[in-house]
């Protein structure tokens, strides 16, 4: 299904090196698929005195765009210690109506204190996943763009009676930029 458009672009093997340089793995794994972080958009929550983050009335000023850095190790964003950021997947997903996807963190980042929120992509969802990352460590951490960031786990079943597409879910057809909380 992935080769037929469920994941685009699709990498049929697990990539660990690009041009002889090590990368955080991405592509098809044993029981899932490791997607990459897009270099296009990464935002970090910042404290604005007197404001509260409200999922029913989200203030985009609570998120600050972050600079993409590049050196001999690749392109990366810096997620400060004890902070929270939003990025977007490089791959576009078109989930069939008999599949649900669970997005989980990769151990390489988990060992650095980076926690990826476990989130679903429901049956018949389409778009670019907005990824939620937390730095639980006391040190700033690099988050590499164009490299593996989270793993997708696929659960197959009978086609659902009411899919994300048929109920016109609010996050359907997300663009390749961070999508803010909606109600």
DRENTI-335154 format. One line per 2 residues: number of its first residue (from 1); their letters; for each residue x negated, y negated, z of N, C-alpha, C. Coordinates in pm, 1 decimal, m for minus. Each point is the difference from the previous one (the first is absolute). Layout:
# DRENTI-335154
NUM	a	X:Y:Z:X:Y:Z:X:Y:Z  ...
# end
This chain:
# DRENTI-335154
1	xx	m82.5:120.1:0.0:82.5:m120.1:0.0:m86.7:m126.2:0.0  m113.8:6.1:70.0:m87.2:m117.4:6.2:m55.0:m34.3:m137.5
3	xx	m37.3:101.7:m76.7:m53.9:m23.6:m133.4:107.0:m52.4:m95.8  126.0:19.6:35.0:110.6:m44.6:m85.5:54.6:m136.2:42.5
5	xx	m74.5:m73.5:83.9:39.3:m136.2:32.6:40.5:m26.7:143.2  m0.3:101.4:87.2:35.7:m24.7:139.1:m105.5:m87.3:68.0
7	xx	m126.7:10.7:m41.2:m110.4:m80.7:51.4:m75.9:m55.7:m119.6  m16.1:m132.1:m2.3:m68.1:m61.1:m113.3:m87.3:m116.7:47.3
9	xx	m128.9:m1.2:m31.3:m73.0:103.9:m71.5:m19.1:123.1:88.3  m7.0:115.9:m64.1:m14.4:128.0:68.6:m141.0:53.1:m18.1
11	xx	m61.1:43.5:109.9:m133.2:61.3:m3.0:16.3:147.7:36.2  m23.7:93.6:m94.8:28.8:142.0:22.7:m97.7:73.1:92.4
13	xx	m106.0:m66.7:44.3:m92.7:63.4:93.5:m34.5:m98.6:110.1  m62.3:49.4:106.1:m39.2:m86.4:109.7:m132.2:m67.3:m36.1
15	xx	0.5:m131.6:m9.2:m117.9:m77.3:m39.3:m74.0:m43.7:125.5  m128.3:32.2:8.2:m83.3:m39.8:113.3:m117.7:m87.4:m39.8
17	xx	m27.2:m6.2:m131.6:m108.7:m83.0:m52.1:48.0:m71.6:m125.0  m37.4:m125.6:m12.7:25.7:m77.2:m120.9:m134.1:m59.0:m41.2
19	xx	m43.9:35.4:m120.5:m130.8:m44.4:m50.8:m110.7:33.5:100.0  1.9:121.3:53.3:m98.5:54.1:94.5:m1.2:m68.7:135.8
21	xx	97.1:m86.0:28.7:10.2:m63.9:130.6:113.9:65.5:78.1  m20.6:27.9:129.9:107.6:61.8:78.7:116.8:m96.4:20.3
23	xx	121.0:54.3:m7.9:121.7:m77.0:26.4:85.2:77.6:99.5  92.0:m68.4:64.7:97.0:67.4:85.5:96.7:70.2:m94.7
25	xx	10.2:129.9:14.6:64.3:85.2:m100.3:142.6:m43.0:m34.1  33.8:25.0:m126.9:134.5:m24.4:m50.8:30.0:102.6:m108.3
27	xx	128.1:16.9:m29.2:43.9:95.5:m101.1:68.9:119.4:62.3  17.4:103.1:m80.4:72.7:119.9:40.7:m80.7:81.1:101.8
29	xx	62.4:29.6:113.5:m64.1:83.0:102.6:76.9:131.4:10.8  m31.8:81.0:99.7:60.8:132.7:12.2:152.4:m2.9:6.3
31	xx	55.2:m84.1:87.1:144.6:m4.3:18.5:55.9:m141.5:m6.7  m71.6:m89.7:m64.1:47.6:m137.3:m7.1:m77.1:m78.3:m103.9
33	xx	11.7:m130.5:10.8:m67.2:m88.5:m93.4:m48.2:m121.5:77.2  m127.4:m32.5:m12.9:m58.3:m115.6:67.0:6.6:m120.3:m93.5
35	xx	78.6:m101.4:38.7:12.1:m119.5:m82.5:m102.8:m104.5:43.4  m20.6:m97.4:m88.1:m100.9:m103.2:22.9:64.6:m132.3:41.6
37	xx	m82.1:m83.6:61.2:41.4:m134.6:36.0:m28.6:m92.9:m116.5  97.3:m78.1:m37.8:m16.7:m96.9:m108.4:m87.6:m116.7:46.5
39	xx	m82.3:m52.8:m90.1:m78.7:m118.8:34.6:81.5:m128.8:m13.0  124.2:9.0:m45.2:79.7:m118.2:m33.4:55.5:m76.9:118.8
41	xx	30.1:68.2:110.9:70.3:m69.2:108.0:m21.8:71.7:132.0  m53.5:m71.3:98.5:m13.6:50.7:136.9:21.1:m119.1:91.9
43	xx	88.4:16.2:97.1:34.1:m110.3:89.1:m9.4:45.7:145.3  m43.0:m91.7:85.1:m17.9:30.1:142.4:94.9:m87.2:80.7
45	xx	65.0:61.3:99.1:85.3:m76.3:89.4:m86.3:m96.7:80.2  48.9:m121.4:12.2:m70.2:m98.2:82.1:99.1:m56.3:101.2
47	xx	m55.2:m42.9:111.5:84.1:m56.1:105.1:28.6:m146.2:m29.8  127.3:m34.3:m1.9:42.6:m139.0:m12.6:72.6:m32.5:130.1
49	xx	m61.8:m84.4:84.5:63.4:m30.0:129.1:146.0:m40.6:m16.9  84.3:57.1:86.0:142.0:m33.5:m1.8:83.1:81.3:m96.4
51	xx	m62.7:90.7:m77.8:77.6:81.7:m92.7:0.7:145.2:44.8  101.8:70.4:m41.8:14.3:142.2:25.0:25.4:65.6:m134.8
53	xx	m65.1:111.6:m27.5:25.6:71.2:m125.1:137.6:64.7:10.9  86.8:m32.3:m93.1:138.7:45.8:2.1:29.6:74.7:m129.1
55	xx	23.2:132.4:6.5:26.4:75.3:m123.0:127.9:m42.9:m70.7  92.2:m67.6:69.8:122.4:m47.5:m63.4:m17.1:m136.6:m65.2
57	xx	m104.5:m70.6:37.0:m26.6:m132.5:m54.9:m151.3:m18.1:m5.7  m63.3:77.0:m86.8:m145.8:6.0:m3.2:m59.8:m129.6:m53.7
59	xx	m92.0:m56.0:75.4:m67.6:m122.3:m39.2:m130.4:37.3:m71.1  m10.9:m22.4:m130.2:m121.8:38.0:m71.9:m124.8:m72.2:48.6
61	xx	16.9:m110.2:72.3:m116.2:m71.0:54.0:m70.4:79.5:109.1  65.9:103.7:53.6:m64.4:86.9:98.4:m106.9:89.0:m63.6
63	xx	m2.3:5.7:m131.0:m99.2:81.6:m70.8:m96.1:m90.6:m75.0  m127.6:28.7:15.1:m103.5:m80.1:m64.7:m69.6:84.2:m106.8
65	xx	m1.6:m47.0:m125.7:m74.5:73.7:m103.9:m147.0:13.9:41.2  m58.5:111.8:m35.7:m136.8:30.4:38.9:m89.4:9.7:m122.2
67	xx	m118.8:m48.7:12.4:m97.6:m0.7:m109.8:m51.2:141.6:m28.6  m12.9:30.7:m128.6:m61.6:124.4:m43.9:m150.3:m25.2:m11.9
69	xx	m78.8:80.6:71.5:m145.9:m8.4:m3.9:m53.2:112.0:m88.3  m119.1:m16.8:m53.7:m63.2:104.9:m79.7:m148.8:2.7:30.0
71	xx	m53.6:120.7:17.9:m144.5:20.5:11.4:m33.5:134.0:m63.8  m119.5:51.1:24.6:m43.3:124.7:m63.8:84.2:120.8:41.0
73	xx	77.1:m10.5:109.1:85.5:110.5:44.4:139.6:m4.4:m61.2  35.9:m110.1:m65.5:130.9:m10.4:m62.2:71.2:m127.8:39.1
75	xx	128.1:m7.9:m33.6:83.8:m114.0:33.5:79.8:33.3:125.1  14.1:m98.8:89.4:64.6:28.7:128.0:61.9:m125.8:59.9
77	xx	97.2:25.1:87.1:58.8:m102.8:84.8:m52.1:25.9:141.1  m2.2:m101.3:83.7:m38.9:18.8:139.8:125.4:m11.8:85.2
79	xx	28.1:107.4:75.0:111.8:0.5:94.4:m59.9:m23.5:138.1  23.1:m118.8:58.6:m61.5:m31.2:129.7:42.2:96.7:110.3
81	xx	m83.2:6.6:103.7:29.9:83.6:116.1:137.4:m34.6:56.4  71.0:101.8:43.9:130.9:m15.2:64.9:97.3:m82.6:m84.2
83	xx	m0.7:22.0:m130.2:91.7:m74.4:m86.5:79.8:96.1:m87.4  89.7:m58.0:m76.6:93.3:77.5:m80.7:7.8:m63.1:m137.1
85	xx	m3.9:82.4:m104.4:3.5:m53.4:m135.4:93.1:77.3:m90.7  35.9:m63.2:m110.1:83.3:61.7:m102.7:m74.9:m3.0:m132.4
87	xx	m4.9:113.8:m65.6:m58.5:10.9:m132.1:100.6:64.6:m92.5  m43.5:29.3:m120.6:89.6:61.3:m97.2:m76.1:110.2:m73.5
89	xx	70.8:104.8:m35.3:m60.8:112.4:m70.6:m36.4:m38.1:m142.8  m105.3:58.3:m50.1:m41.1:m19.9:m138.9:90.0:80.5:m94.6
91	xx	44.3:116.1:45.5:83.5:87.9:m81.6:148.2:m35.3:12.8  69.6:11.3:m110.4:145.1:m17.7:m0.4:65.0:137.1:15.1
93	xx	105.4:7.4:80.6:70.5:126.1:22.9:139.2:m5.5:m61.7  41.8:112.5:m55.9:137.6:20.8:m45.1:41.4:136.3:53.3
95	xx	59.5:m0.5:117.8:30.6:123.1:72.0:127.8:63.4:m56.8  m4.6:128.1:m35.3:121.3:68.8:m47.2:105.5:9.0:111.1
97	xx	122.9:31.4:m36.7:107.6:2.6:99.1:0.2:124.5:87.8  m96.0:91.7:m20.5:m9.5:117.2:87.0:m129.6:m0.2:82.1
99	xx	m69.1:m113.1:4.3:m126.9:m11.9:72.2:7.6:m118.6:94.9  m53.2:16.7:120.4:m24.1:m111.1:91.6:m147.6:3.5:34.0
101	xx	m59.7:m116.8:14.9:m143.2:m12.1:23.7:m22.8:m58.5:138.4  m97.3:56.4:71.3:m43.1:m56.8:127.4:m142.2:m50.1:m18.6
103	xx	m22.7:m122.7:38.0:m129.3:m66.9:m14.6:m71.2:5.0:135.2  m119.2:60.9:4.5:m74.7:13.2:125.9:m143.9:m48.8:m17.5
105	xx	m64.8:m31.1:110.9:m136.5:m50.8:m3.2:m102.4:105.0:m37.3  m113.8:m46.5:m52.3:m112.3:87.8:m33.4:m95.9:4.7:119.1
107	xx	m60.1:115.5:22.4:m87.1:17.4:115.9:m123.3:m89.9:m4.2  m50.4:m32.9:m119.3:m117.3:m87.0:m9.7:28.0:m133.9:66.7
109	xx	116.0:m57.0:m25.8:36.3:m126.6:63.2:40.4:19.3:145.3  70.3:108.8:30.8:42.0:25.3:137.8:m121.0:5.0:93.7
111	xx	m111.5:53.2:m47.9:m121.3:8.8:82.2:m65.6:m135.1:21.4  46.1:m100.9:m73.6:m48.7:m138.0:17.0:98.6:m84.2:80.8
113	xx	110.0:61.3:43.4:100.1:m71.8:78.2:113.3:m58.5:m82.4  6.1:33.9:m128.9:105.0:m51.8:m86.5:118.6:96.9:2.2
115	xx	115.9:m55.6:30.9:123.1:79.6:5.7:89.5:m44.9:m115.1  40.8:94.7:m82.6:97.0:m26.9:m106.1:135.9:42.6:52.6
117	xx	96.2:m93.2:0.0:133.9:37.3:44.9:54.8:110.9:m88.1  61.2:98.0:62.2:65.0:108.4:m73.2:130.0:m57.0:m56.0
119	xx	11.0:1.8:m133.0:118.9:m54.7:m64.9:49.3:95.3:m108.1  129.0:m0.4:m29.4:52.3:84.7:m106.9:15.1:m75.5:m131.9
121	xx	0.2:74.8:m106.8:48.3:m47.5:m129.9:112.3:98.2:m32.9  120.9:m46.5:7.2:115.3:88.2:m10.3:24.4:47.9:m142.5
123	xx	83.0:103.7:m10.7:36.4:57.0:m129.4:51.4:m108.7:m93.7  m55.1:m4.7:m120.7:35.6:m92.4:m108.0:m47.7:m143.3:24.7
125	xx	m97.0:m17.4:91.3:m59.7:m132.9:20.4:m101.9:m26.5:m109.5  m11.1:m126.7:m42.0:m96.9:m40.6:m101.8:m72.9:m125.2:45.4
127	xx	m128.5:m7.6:m33.2:m74.6:m122.8:24.3:m138.5:25.5:55.6  m59.1:m106.7:50.4:m132.4:4.0:62.4:19.6:m8.8:150.6
129	xx	m51.1:97.5:73.6:16.5:1.2:144.9:m71.9:m117.3:64.8  68.4:m68.0:91.5:m66.9:m93.9:89.3:m53.1:83.7:114.9
131	xx	m128.3:m15.4:30.8:m68.3:81.4:100.1:m24.4:m82.5:125.4  29.2:58.4:115.0:m13.2:m67.5:128.3:m117.6:60.9:75.0
133	xx	m101.0:m82.8:29.4:m123.8:47.7:62.1:m29.4:m77.8:126.9  m38.7:72.1:103.5:m33.1:m60.7:127.8:m143.3:35.8:36.3
135	xx	m75.7:m98.1:48.8:m136.2:25.2:46.7:5.1:7.2:151.6  m1.8:121.0:54.1:6.8:21.7:144.2:m137.2:m9.9:66.9
137	xx	m105.1:m15.8:m79.6:m134.7:m5.1:57.8:m35.5:m140.8:45.2  m110.7:m9.1:72.0:m47.2:m130.4:47.6:m98.4:m63.6:m97.8
139	xx	m11.1:56.4:m119.3:m90.6:m53.3:m102.2:77.5:m28.2:m128.6  m46.3:m98.5:m75.8:56.5:m23.7:m132.6:m28.1:122.8:m86.3
141	xx	86.3:25.7:m97.9:m17.0:119.0:m84.2:22.5:m35.3:m146.6  m81.4:58.2:m86.0:19.8:m13.8:m144.1:111.7:93.9:m44.2
143	xx	85.3:m52.1:m86.0:105.3:79.7:m62.6:m28.6:m8.7:m150.1  m43.6:110.7:m59.3:m47.2:m1.3:m138.7:113.9:2.0:m101.1
145	xx	m6.7:m92.5:m95.1:94.1:m5.3:m111.4:m45.3:99.6:m106.5  92.0:48.0:m78.6:m25.9:94.7:m110.1:m48.4:135.8:49.4
147	xx	15.1:26.3:129.3:m40.1:128.0:58.4:115.4:53.4:83.2  m10.3:127.8:40.9:107.2:62.9:75.4:31.5:m73.9:128.4
149	xx	128.4:m16.1:29.0:43.0:m70.0:121.2:97.3:83.8:82.4  93.6:70.1:m63.5:95.3:86.3:70.3:26.3:123.9:m84.5
151	xx	50.9:102.7:66.0:38.5:122.1:m72.1:152.0:8.9:m6.1  49.2:42.1:m114.9:142.4:24.0:m18.2:25.2:149.4:12.8
153	xx	98.0:35.5:81.4:42.7:138.8:15.8:140.7:10.2:m59.3  22.9:102.5:m82.2:124.4:13.1:m74.8:86.9:110.4:58.7
155	xx	127.2:m31.1:21.0:97.8:96.1:49.7:105.1:18.4:m108.4  13.6:124.2:m47.5:95.0:28.3:m107.6:123.9:68.8:55.8
157	xx	113.3:m28.0:m60.9:126.0:62.9:38.2:97.9:m9.5:m114.3  124.4:21.9:30.9:105.1:m17.8:m99.2:16.2:m150.2:m24.2
159	xx	43.3:m38.5:m120.1:24.9:m143.3:m22.2:97.3:m52.6:106.1  m30.9:m116.3:54.2:82.9:m54.0:107.9:130.7:m57.0:m54.9
161	xx	100.2:m3.7:85.3:129.8:m52.0:m40.3:m2.0:m149.5:m24.4  m73.8:m72.7:83.8:m11.4:m145.1:m14.4:m148.5:m34.6:2.3
163	xx	m53.5:m32.4:m114.5:m142.4:m31.2:m10.0:m22.9:m148.5:29.8  m126.4:m34.0:16.2:m37.1:m139.8:23.3:45.3:m87.7:m116.5
165	xx	m14.0:52.8:m120.3:41.9:m75.5:m119.0:152.2:m16.7:m3.8  74.7:108.3:26.6:145.6:m9.1:m10.3:62.0:m88.0:108.2
167	xx	m63.8:m10.4:114.9:53.2:m90.3:104.1:m59.2:m139.5:m9.7  m79.3:m21.5:m104.4:m60.2:m130.4:m28.5:m78.6:m52.2:120.2
169	xx	m98.2:82.7:44.2:m84.6:m35.3:113.4:m71.4:m132.9:m19.4  m18.7:m71.2:108.9:m53.4:m136.9:m6.3:m145.6:m9.9:m42.2
171	xx	m75.3:109.8:4.9:m140.2:m3.7:m41.2:m23.3:69.3:m135.0  106.6:23.8:m74.5:m12.5:64.2:m131.0:m75.1:m90.7:m97.2
173	xx	m83.9:60.8:m82.9:m75.9:m68.9:m105.0:m93.4:m108.2:54.2  m66.8:31.4:112.3:m97.7:m93.8:55.9:m109.6:m28.0:m100.2
175	xx	m42.9:m125.7:m3.3:m108.5:m42.4:m87.6:m134.3:35.3:62.8  m107.4:m27.5:m71.8:m133.0:35.1:47.5:m61.2:m110.1:86.5
177	xx	82.9:m56.1:86.8:m41.6:m96.3:102.1:66.4:41.2:131.0  m50.4:m52.3:111.9:59.0:31.7:130.3:145.9:m42.3:0.4
179	xx	87.3:91.2:41.0:143.1:m29.2:12.5:31.5:m19.6:148.4  60.5:m112.8:32.8:30.3:m33.7:138.8:124.7:73.1:47.8
181	xx	16.1:4.9:134.0:116.1:63.5:60.7:128.3:m67.1:m48.0  101.7:82.5:m28.1:131.2:m48.5:m44.8:109.5:66.6:81.3
183	x	115.1:m65.8:3.3:117.6:60.3:62.2:110.7:0.4:m102.0
# end
